[in-house]
Amino acid sequence: MAVEVGFSGGGGVFDTSPPAVPWTDPRELPGQECEAGLVAWQARLVHDEWRRACWMLETARARADTLERWPEPDPRVIAACLGWSVVNRPGPG
């Protein structure tokens, strides 16, 4: 699988760069810079989770050897890819 540095498309999450984050030790920073660093890290985590969610959705809708997508995602595909178990719980009643 080839890994690209960036994606181009229709103005979505893959068209924006991840927010910059500080790599310094927060114990060495004054309070206002700790706060700014925390906010930057939160923005980065949200951005990365949004990208991951997009990958999960498309993986759950994708089928081998075609670009066509199924209308309903299959969560079992994600479970199989990531080594998760699928538990069917009975409904109420």
N, C-alpha and C positions, 0 to 999 in steps of 0.2 A: 504494500500500500504506500503510495506516495503521500508525503505530508507537505502541504503548502504553507507558506508563511502567512498568507492572507487569502480571503475569499472575496470575490466581487459579486455583486448581485443587486438586489432591489432595495437597498437602504435598510437592511436588517441588522441584527446583532453581529453578523459576520463581517459587516462592512466597517465596523468601528474597532479601533484598537483597544485592548484592555487598559483600564486606568493604571497609571503609574503608581507604584507603591514604594515606600521607603524600605531599604534593606539594612538600615542601621539598628542598633540595639536601643530599644526605647528607654532603657535604664540610664542611658547617657544623654537624654534629651530633656529640655524644659517641658513643663506641662502642656503649653499650647501646641508644641510640636508633637507630643504624644497624642493629643486629641486629633490633630490633623492627620497623623499617621493612621490612627484607628479608623477614621472616616475613609481614608484612601483604601485601606485594606478591606473595609466593608463593601465599598463600591466595586473593588476588584472581585471579591467573592461572589457578589450578586451577578456581575457580568459573566464570570466563569460558570456559575450554576445555570444561567440562562442559556449559554452555549451548550452545556451538557444536556439540558432538557431538550433543546432542539435536536441534538444528535440522537437522543433516546427516542423521541417521537418519530423521526425519520427512519431510524433502525426498526422500530416496531411496525412501521407501515411498508417498509421496503421488502422486495422479494429478489432472489438471486437472478442475475443475468438480465435484468430489466430496470429501466428508470421509472416505470409505472409504480404507483403507490396504491395500496389497498385503502379504501375509505376509512376503515376502522383499524386502529392500531392493535397489535397483538402483544400484550404485556409478557407473554411467555417467551417471546423472542429476546426481550431485554433480560429476563431472568436467566435464560440459557447463556447469553453472551457474558453476563457478569457473574455467573455462578451463584445466582440467588435461587432460593426455593420459591415455589408457587404454592400458596396455601389457599385452598378453597374453604371458605368459612360458610356455614349455613346461615341463611337469612333469618330475620326475626320471625318468631311465630312458631 
